[in-house]
Amino acid sequence: MADKTAFVTGAGGCVGRQLLAGLLADGWAVTALLMEAEAATFAFRDEARVTPVVGTLNDVQPASIPPGAAVFHLAAQVHTVPRTAEQRQRFFVVNRDGTARLADAARKRGAGAFVFVSTIAVYGDRLAAQACDEQTPPEPTTPYGQSKLEAERALAETLRGAVPYVILRPAVIYGPGDRGNFLRLITAVLGGRFPVVDGGKALKNTLYVGNLARTLAFFGANAARFDGEVFNVADPEVHSMRRIAETVAAVAGVDLRLPNLSSALLKPFALAGDALGALLRRELPLSSRRLRVMTADSVVRTDRLQAALGGAVTFLTLEEGLRAYLKGSDAPAVR
């Protein structure tokens, strides 16, 4: 975009911080939407080309967005398993309704581009059966995946023909500030012991947060060329769970034990964990969902993404990404 002005939601999060660093290095001016809890520690609060705005998606008005800006929508309800109808509805209020509201504000303000971070969770159980591409029919099975798919449809309806938009569906992200499944894996490996299930042969995509941030910046600057398109985003290589754990250990210099457990033996304990978790209204360390994460493949194809990028974005490998992550000040510590 000619004026290199951006409006970023979720600016204080894992992806947002990486995106802002890249945009600023490339000469962008950024309006950053932050939650109140993030404002005091926001790393870019004293940067002259960053305008922090404290609030939620409910607070966004057309005037909040600089005219002609590229909107990067990262904010979302994530990393929780809903136990009540109210908790479930929260996903739709934030992810679907918040996205629709932001898209409407962007259209009214004449935004130059809109880049939305969705998720590969829109494919649901299809991820375990095949390597999903963008033509795979979505079939989400969780409130997170369902709300993100509805958000995709809402923004497309609002922005089509008015604001160039691109939808990105990232795989599991790791890197500084991550608070999801990958952090739990890394923390366990750094402790020297990571149990694998059924040999750890389940195949997974990974995505280093810096790779995603550079991809976001590319599409923010080139949305008009890819208006209305959807792209899976993941690192090019696919790894087994065992290989991921071994790579973390090798990069960290940890002697790792990988005890092998049988999913058949774990299943009744996972079901018991489900029942107790329902009573306690929280997910226990062993649940059916977490057992599926350990045993089911979760792979997407990224051919379309790499063709669109055309070499403009260089992806770090798993080993390179882990080295960049684990040498940082906020990396998990070896125990």
C-alpha positions as a Markdown table, in Angstrom:
| # | Residue | x | y | z |
|---|---|---|---|---|
| 1 | Met | 0.0 | 0.0 | 0.0 |
| 2 | Ala | 1.2 | 3.5 | -0.8 |
| 3 | Asp | 0.8 | 5.2 | 2.6 |
| 4 | Lys | 1.8 | 2.1 | 4.7 |
| 5 | Thr | -0.7 | 2.8 | 7.5 |
| 6 | Ala | -2.0 | -0.1 | 9.5 |
| 7 | Phe | -4.7 | -0.8 | 12.1 |
| 8 | Val | -3.8 | -3.9 | 14.1 |
| 9 | Thr | -6.1 | -5.7 | 16.6 |
| 10 | Gly | -4.6 | -8.1 | 19.1 |
| 11 | Ala | -1.4 | -5.9 | 18.9 |
| 12 | Gly | -0.2 | -7.0 | 22.3 |
| 13 | Gly | -0.4 | -10.7 | 21.6 |
| 14 | Cys | 2.0 | -13.3 | 20.4 |
| 15 | Val | 1.5 | -12.6 | 16.7 |
| 16 | Gly | 0.7 | -8.9 | 17.1 |
| 17 | Arg | 4.1 | -8.1 | 18.7 |
| 18 | Gln | 6.0 | -9.8 | 15.9 |
| 19 | Leu | 3.8 | -8.1 | 13.2 |
| 20 | Leu | 4.3 | -4.7 | 14.7 |
| 21 | Ala | 8.1 | -5.1 | 14.8 |
| 22 | Gly | 8.1 | -6.1 | 11.1 |
| 23 | Leu | 5.8 | -3.3 | 10.0 |
| 24 | Leu | 7.8 | -0.6 | 11.9 |
| 25 | Ala | 11.0 | -1.9 | 10.4 |
| 26 | Asp | 9.4 | -1.6 | 7.0 |
| 27 | Gly | 8.3 | 2.0 | 7.6 |
| 28 | Trp | 4.7 | 1.6 | 8.5 |
| 29 | Ala | 2.7 | 3.8 | 10.9 |
| 30 | Val | 0.5 | 1.6 | 13.2 |
| 31 | Thr | -2.6 | 2.2 | 15.3 |
| 32 | Ala | -2.6 | -0.7 | 17.8 |
| 33 | Leu | -5.7 | -2.0 | 19.5 |
| 34 | Leu | -4.8 | -3.3 | 23.0 |
| 35 | Met | -6.6 | -4.9 | 25.9 |
| 36 | Glu | -6.4 | -2.8 | 29.1 |
| 37 | Ala | -4.2 | -5.4 | 30.8 |
| 38 | Glu | -1.6 | -5.1 | 28.0 |
| 39 | Ala | -1.3 | -1.4 | 27.9 |
| 40 | Ala | 1.2 | -0.9 | 30.7 |
| 41 | Thr | 3.7 | -3.4 | 29.3 |
| 42 | Phe | 3.1 | -2.8 | 25.6 |
| 43 | Ala | 6.6 | -3.0 | 24.1 |
| 44 | Phe | 5.9 | -0.3 | 21.5 |
| 45 | Arg | 4.2 | 2.3 | 23.7 |
| 46 | Asp | 7.0 | 4.8 | 23.3 |
| 47 | Glu | 7.4 | 4.3 | 19.6 |
| 48 | Ala | 6.6 | 7.5 | 17.6 |
| 49 | Arg | 4.9 | 5.7 | 14.8 |
| 50 | Val | 2.6 | 3.6 | 17.0 |
| 51 | Thr | -0.7 | 5.0 | 18.3 |
| 52 | Pro | -1.9 | 2.7 | 21.1 |
| 53 | Val | -5.7 | 2.5 | 21.5 |
| 54 | Val | -7.0 | 0.6 | 24.6 |
| 55 | Gly | -10.3 | -1.2 | 24.2 |
| 56 | Thr | -12.1 | -4.2 | 22.7 |
| 57 | Leu | -13.6 | -4.9 | 19.4 |
| 58 | Asn | -16.9 | -3.5 | 20.8 |
| 59 | Asp | -15.2 | -0.1 | 21.1 |
| 60 | Val | -14.0 | 0.1 | 17.5 |
| 61 | Gln | -15.7 | 2.8 | 15.4 |
| 62 | Pro | -15.0 | 3.8 | 11.8 |
| 63 | Ala | -13.1 | 6.8 | 13.1 |
| 64 | Ser | -10.8 | 4.5 | 15.0 |
| 65 | Ile | -9.3 | 3.3 | 11.8 |
| 66 | Pro | -7.0 | 5.6 | 9.8 |
| 67 | Pro | -8.4 | 6.3 | 6.3 |
| 68 | Gly | -7.0 | 3.9 | 3.8 |
| 69 | Ala | -5.2 | 1.8 | 6.4 |
| 70 | Ala | -4.6 | -1.9 | 6.1 |
| 71 | Val | -6.5 | -3.7 | 8.8 |
| 72 | Phe | -4.8 | -6.7 | 10.4 |
| 73 | His | -7.4 | -8.5 | 12.5 |
| 74 | Leu | -5.6 | -10.8 | 15.0 |
| 75 | Ala | -7.7 | -10.5 | 18.1 |
| 76 | Ala | -9.7 | -13.6 | 19.1 |
| 77 | Gln | -11.1 | -15.7 | 21.8 |
| 78 | Val | -8.6 | -18.7 | 22.0 |
| 79 | His | -6.9 | -21.3 | 24.2 |
| 80 | Thr | -9.9 | -22.1 | 26.3 |
| 81 | Val | -12.3 | -25.1 | 26.4 |
| 82 | Pro | -15.8 | -23.8 | 27.1 |
| 83 | Arg | -17.7 | -25.6 | 30.0 |
| 84 | Thr | -20.9 | -23.6 | 30.0 |
| 85 | Ala | -23.2 | -22.1 | 27.4 |
| 86 | Glu | -22.0 | -18.7 | 28.3 |
| 87 | Gln | -18.4 | -19.6 | 27.7 |
| 88 | Arg | -19.3 | -21.2 | 24.4 |
| 89 | Gln | -21.2 | -18.1 | 23.3 |
| 90 | Arg | -18.2 | -16.0 | 24.2 |
| 91 | Phe | -16.4 | -17.4 | 21.1 |
| 92 | Phe | -19.1 | -16.2 | 18.8 |
| 93 | Val | -19.5 | -12.8 | 20.5 |
| 94 | Val | -15.7 | -12.1 | 20.1 |
| 95 | Asn | -14.7 | -14.0 | 17.0 |
| 96 | Arg | -17.8 | -13.7 | 14.8 |
| 97 | Asp | -19.6 | -10.6 | 16.0 |
| 98 | Gly | -16.4 | -8.7 | 16.7 |
| 99 | Thr | -15.1 | -9.5 | 13.2 |
| 100 | Ala | -18.3 | -8.4 | 11.6 |
| 101 | Arg | -18.3 | -5.2 | 13.5 |
| 102 | Leu | -14.7 | -4.5 | 12.6 |
| 103 | Ala | -15.3 | -5.3 | 8.9 |
| 104 | Asp | -18.2 | -2.9 | 8.8 |
| 105 | Ala | -16.1 | -0.1 | 10.4 |
| 106 | Ala | -13.3 | -0.8 | 7.8 |
| 107 | Arg | -15.8 | -0.6 | 4.9 |
| 108 | Lys | -17.3 | 2.7 | 6.2 |
| 109 | Arg | -13.8 | 4.2 | 6.8 |
| 110 | Gly | -12.5 | 3.2 | 3.3 |
| 111 | Ala | -9.8 | 0.8 | 4.5 |
| 112 | Gly | -7.2 | -0.1 | 1.9 |
| 113 | Ala | -7.0 | -3.8 | 2.9 |
| 114 | Phe | -8.3 | -6.3 | 5.5 |
| 115 | Val | -6.3 | -9.3 | 6.5 |
| 116 | Phe | -8.0 | -11.8 | 8.8 |
| 117 | Val | -6.4 | -14.4 | 10.9 |
| 118 | Ser | -8.7 | -17.4 | 11.0 |
| 119 | Thr | -7.6 | -21.0 | 11.8 |
| 120 | Ile | -7.1 | -24.5 | 10.3 |
| 121 | Ala | -9.7 | -25.5 | 13.0 |
| 122 | Val | -12.4 | -24.7 | 10.4 |
| 123 | Tyr | -11.6 | -28.1 | 8.8 |
| 124 | Gly | -12.4 | -30.0 | 12.0 |
| 125 | Asp | -12.0 | -33.8 | 12.0 |
| 126 | Arg | -11.1 | -33.7 | 8.3 |
| 127 | Leu | -7.6 | -32.8 | 9.4 |
| 128 | Ala | -7.1 | -36.3 | 10.8 |
| 129 | Ala | -8.3 | -37.9 | 7.5 |
| 130 | Gln | -6.5 | -36.0 | 4.8 |
| 131 | Ala | -4.0 | -33.1 | 4.2 |
| 132 | Cys | -6.6 | -30.3 | 3.8 |
| 133 | Asp | -6.2 | -27.7 | 1.1 |
| 134 | Glu | -8.3 | -24.5 | 0.7 |
| 135 | Gln | -10.9 | -26.4 | -1.3 |
| 136 | Thr | -11.6 | -28.9 | 1.5 |
| 137 | Pro | -15.1 | -28.2 | 2.7 |
| 138 | Pro | -14.9 | -26.8 | 6.3 |
| 139 | Glu | -16.5 | -28.9 | 9.0 |
| 140 | Pro | -15.5 | -27.3 | 12.3 |
| 141 | Thr | -16.2 | -29.3 | 15.5 |
| 142 | Thr | -15.4 | -26.7 | 18.2 |
| 143 | Pro | -16.8 | -23.3 | 19.1 |
| 144 | Tyr | -13.5 | -21.8 | 18.2 |
| 145 | Gly | -13.5 | -23.3 | 14.7 |
| 146 | Gln | -17.2 | -22.7 | 14.2 |
| 147 | Ser | -17.0 | -19.1 | 15.3 |
| 148 | Lys | -14.0 | -18.4 | 13.1 |
| 149 | Leu | -15.7 | -19.9 | 10.0 |
| 150 | Glu | -18.8 | -17.8 | 10.7 |
| 151 | Ala | -16.4 | -14.8 | 11.0 |
| 152 | Glu | -14.9 | -15.6 | 7.6 |
| 153 | Arg | -18.3 | -15.6 | 6.0 |
| 154 | Ala | -19.4 | -12.4 | 7.8 |
| 155 | Leu | -16.4 | -10.4 | 6.7 |
| 156 | Ala | -16.7 | -11.6 | 3.1 |
| 157 | Glu | -20.3 | -10.5 | 2.9 |
| 158 | Thr | -19.4 | -7.1 | 4.3 |
| 159 | Leu | -16.2 | -6.4 | 2.4 |
| 160 | Arg | -16.8 | -8.0 | -1.0 |
| 161 | Gly | -16.5 | -5.4 | -3.7 |
| 162 | Ala | -15.7 | -2.7 | -1.1 |
| 163 | Val | -12.4 | -3.5 | 0.6 |
| 164 | Pro | -9.8 | -6.0 | -0.7 |
| 165 | Tyr | -9.6 | -8.8 | 1.9 |
| 166 | Val | -7.5 | -11.9 | 2.5 |
| 167 | Ile | -8.3 | -14.8 | 4.9 |
| 168 | Leu | -5.4 | -16.7 | 6.4 |
| 169 | Arg | -5.8 | -20.0 | 8.2 |
| 170 | Pro | -2.7 | -20.7 | 10.4 |
| 171 | Ala | -1.6 | -24.0 | 11.8 |
| 172 | Val | -0.5 | -24.3 | 15.4 |
| 173 | Ile | 1.7 | -21.3 | 16.2 |
| 174 | Tyr | 4.8 | -21.3 | 18.4 |
| 175 | Gly | 7.2 | -18.6 | 19.4 |
| 176 | Pro | 7.6 | -15.7 | 21.9 |
| 177 | Gly | 4.4 | -15.1 | 23.8 |
| 178 | Asp | 2.7 | -18.4 | 22.8 |
| 179 | Arg | 0.3 | -19.7 | 25.4 |
| 180 | Gly | -1.2 | -22.7 | 23.5 |
| 181 | Asn | -0.5 | -26.4 | 23.0 |
| 182 | Phe | 3.0 | -25.9 | 21.6 |
| 183 | Leu | 4.1 | -24.2 | 24.8 |
| 184 | Arg | 2.9 | -27.2 | 26.8 |
| 185 | Leu | 5.0 | -29.5 | 24.6 |
| 186 | Ile | 8.1 | -27.3 | 24.9 |
| 187 | Thr | 7.8 | -27.0 | 28.6 |
| 188 | Ala | 7.5 | -30.8 | 29.0 |
| 189 | Val | 10.5 | -31.4 | 26.8 |
| 190 | Leu | 12.6 | -28.9 | 28.6 |
| 191 | Gly | 11.8 | -30.8 | 31.8 |
| 192 | Gly | 13.5 | -33.8 | 30.2 |
| 193 | Arg | 10.5 | -36.1 | 29.8 |
| 194 | Phe | 7.9 | -36.1 | 27.1 |
| 195 | Pro | 5.5 | -39.1 | 26.9 |
| 196 | Val | 4.6 | -40.0 | 23.3 |
| 197 | Val | 1.4 | -41.9 | 22.4 |
| 198 | Asp | 1.5 | -44.8 | 19.9 |
| 199 | Gly | 5.1 | -44.0 | 19.1 |
| 200 | Gly | 4.6 | -40.3 | 18.5 |
| 201 | Lys | 3.9 | -40.9 | 14.9 |
| 202 | Ala | 1.0 | -38.4 | 14.5 |
| 203 | Leu | 1.9 | -35.9 | 11.8 |
| 204 | Lys | 1.6 | -32.1 | 12.5 |
| 205 | Asn | 2.1 | -28.8 | 10.8 |
| 206 | Thr | 3.9 | -26.2 | 12.8 |
| 207 | Leu | 4.1 | -22.4 | 12.3 |
| 208 | Tyr | 6.8 | -20.1 | 13.7 |
| 209 | Val | 5.2 | -16.8 | 14.7 |
| 210 | Gly | 7.8 | -14.8 | 12.7 |
| 211 | Asn | 6.8 | -16.7 | 9.6 |
| 212 | Leu | 3.2 | -15.8 | 10.1 |
| 213 | Ala | 4.0 | -12.2 | 10.8 |
| 214 | Arg | 5.9 | -11.8 | 7.6 |
| 215 | Thr | 3.1 | -13.5 | 5.7 |
| 216 | Leu | 0.6 | -11.1 | 7.2 |
| 217 | Ala | 2.7 | -8.1 | 6.2 |
| 218 | Phe | 3.0 | -9.4 | 2.7 |
| 219 | Phe | -0.8 | -9.7 | 2.2 |
| 220 | Gly | -1.4 | -6.4 | 3.9 |
| 221 | Ala | 0.7 | -4.7 | 1.2 |
| 222 | Asn | -0.7 | -6.9 | -1.6 |
| 223 | Ala | -4.3 | -7.6 | -0.7 |
| 224 | Ala | -5.6 | -6.1 | -4.0 |
| 225 | Arg | -3.8 | -8.8 | -5.9 |
| 226 | Phe | -5.4 | -11.6 | -3.8 |
| 227 | Asp | -8.8 | -10.1 | -3.1 |
| 228 | Gly | -11.2 | -12.6 | -1.6 |
| 229 | Glu | -8.7 | -15.4 | -1.4 |
| 230 | Val | -8.1 | -17.9 | 1.4 |
| 231 | Phe | -4.7 | -19.4 | 2.3 |
| 232 | Asn | -3.6 | -22.1 | 4.7 |
| 233 | Val | -0.5 | -20.9 | 6.5 |
| 234 | Ala | 2.1 | -23.4 | 7.9 |
| 235 | Asp | 5.8 | -24.1 | 7.7 |
| 236 | Pro | 6.6 | -26.1 | 4.6 |
| 237 | Glu | 7.8 | -29.2 | 6.5 |
| 238 | Val | 5.5 | -31.7 | 8.2 |
| 239 | His | 6.8 | -33.4 | 11.3 |
| 240 | Ser | 5.8 | -36.3 | 13.6 |
| 241 | Met | 5.1 | -35.5 | 17.3 |
| 242 | Arg | 8.2 | -37.5 | 18.2 |
| 243 | Arg | 10.3 | -35.5 | 15.7 |
| 244 | Ile | 9.1 | -32.2 | 17.0 |
| 245 | Ala | 9.9 | -33.2 | 20.6 |
| 246 | Glu | 13.4 | -34.5 | 19.6 |
| 247 | Thr | 14.1 | -31.2 | 17.7 |
| 248 | Val | 13.1 | -29.1 | 20.7 |
| 249 | Ala | 15.4 | -31.2 | 22.9 |
| 250 | Ala | 18.3 | -31.0 | 20.4 |
| 251 | Val | 18.0 | -27.2 | 20.1 |
| 252 | Ala | 17.8 | -26.8 | 23.9 |
| 253 | Gly | 20.6 | -29.2 | 24.6 |
| 254 | Val | 18.3 | -31.4 | 26.8 |
| 255 | Asp | 18.6 | -35.1 | 27.4 |
| 256 | Leu | 15.1 | -36.3 | 26.6 |
| 257 | Arg | 13.3 | -39.4 | 27.6 |
| 258 | Leu | 10.3 | -40.4 | 25.4 |
| 259 | Pro | 8.3 | -43.0 | 27.2 |
| 260 | Asn | 5.8 | -44.6 | 24.8 |
| 261 | Leu | 2.2 | -45.0 | 25.9 |
| 262 | Ser | -0.7 | -46.8 | 24.2 |
| 263 | Ser | -3.8 | -44.8 | 23.2 |
| 264 | Ala | -5.9 | -47.9 | 23.9 |
| 265 | Leu | -4.8 | -48.0 | 27.5 |
| 266 | Leu | -5.1 | -44.3 | 27.9 |
| 267 | Lys | -8.6 | -44.0 | 26.5 |
| 268 | Pro | -10.6 | -45.0 | 29.6 |
| 269 | Phe | -8.5 | -42.7 | 31.8 |
| 270 | Ala | -9.2 | -39.9 | 29.3 |
| 271 | Leu | -12.9 | -40.6 | 29.5 |
| 272 | Ala | -12.7 | -40.4 | 33.3 |
| 273 | Gly | -10.8 | -37.1 | 32.9 |
| 274 | Asp | -13.7 | -35.8 | 30.8 |
| 275 | Ala | -16.2 | -36.7 | 33.5 |
| 276 | Leu | -14.2 | -35.2 | 36.3 |
| 277 | Gly | -13.4 | -32.1 | 34.2 |
| 278 | Ala | -17.1 | -31.6 | 33.5 |
| 279 | Leu | -17.7 | -31.5 | 37.3 |
| 280 | Leu | -14.8 | -29.2 | 37.9 |
| 281 | Arg | -15.6 | -27.1 | 34.9 |
| 282 | Arg | -12.0 | -27.2 | 33.6 |
| 283 | Glu | -10.0 | -29.4 | 31.3 |
| 284 | Leu | -7.7 | -31.9 | 33.1 |
| 285 | Pro | -4.2 | -32.9 | 31.9 |
| 286 | Leu | -5.6 | -36.1 | 30.4 |
| 287 | Ser | -8.8 | -35.7 | 28.4 |
| 288 | Ser | -10.2 | -37.1 | 25.2 |
| 289 | Arg | -9.4 | -33.9 | 23.4 |
| 290 | Arg | -5.8 | -33.9 | 24.5 |
| 291 | Leu | -5.5 | -37.6 | 23.7 |
| 292 | Arg | -6.7 | -36.8 | 20.1 |
| 293 | Val | -4.1 | -34.0 | 19.9 |
| 294 | Met | -1.4 | -36.5 | 20.6 |
| 295 | Thr | -2.7 | -39.3 | 18.3 |
| 296 | Ala | -4.4 | -37.7 | 15.3 |
| 297 | Asp | -2.7 | -36.2 | 12.2 |
| 298 | Ser | -3.3 | -32.5 | 11.7 |
| 299 | Val | -1.9 | -31.5 | 8.3 |
| 300 | Val | -2.8 | -28.8 | 5.7 |
| 301 | Arg | -1.4 | -28.2 | 2.3 |
| 302 | Thr | 0.3 | -24.8 | 1.6 |
| 303 | Asp | 0.9 | -25.0 | -2.1 |
| 304 | Arg | -1.3 | -22.0 | -2.9 |
| 305 | Leu | 0.4 | -19.9 | -0.2 |
| 306 | Gln | 3.9 | -20.6 | -1.5 |
| 307 | Ala | 2.8 | -19.9 | -5.1 |
| 308 | Ala | 1.2 | -16.6 | -4.0 |
| 309 | Leu | 4.3 | -15.5 | -1.9 |
| 310 | Gly | 6.5 | -16.3 | -4.9 |
| 311 | Gly | 9.6 | -16.4 | -2.6 |
| 312 | Ala | 8.9 | -13.0 | -1.2 |
| 313 | Val | 8.7 | -14.4 | 2.4 |
| 314 | Thr | 11.4 | -16.7 | 3.7 |
| 315 | Phe | 10.2 | -19.3 | 6.2 |
| 316 | Leu | 12.4 | -20.4 | 9.0 |
| 317 | Thr | 12.6 | -24.2 | 9.5 |
| 318 | Leu | 11.4 | -25.8 | 12.7 |
| 319 | Glu | 15.0 | -25.9 | 14.0 |
| 320 | Glu | 15.7 | -22.3 | 13.0 |
| 321 | Gly | 12.4 | -21.1 | 14.5 |
| 322 | Leu | 13.1 | -23.0 | 17.8 |
| 323 | Arg | 16.6 | -21.5 | 18.0 |
| 324 | Ala | 15.1 | -18.0 | 17.5 |
| 325 | Tyr | 12.5 | -18.7 | 20.2 |
| 326 | Leu | 14.5 | -20.4 | 22.8 |
| 327 | Lys | 17.3 | -17.9 | 22.9 |
| 328 | Gly | 14.8 | -15.1 | 23.7 |
| 329 | Ser | 14.2 | -13.6 | 27.1 |
| 330 | Asp | 10.7 | -14.9 | 27.4 |
| 331 | Ala | 11.4 | -18.5 | 26.4 |
| 332 | Pro | 10.5 | -21.3 | 28.7 |
| 333 | Ala | 13.4 | -22.3 | 31.0 |
| 334 | Val | 15.2 | -25.6 | 31.1 |
| 335 | Arg | 14.3 | -27.3 | 34.4 |
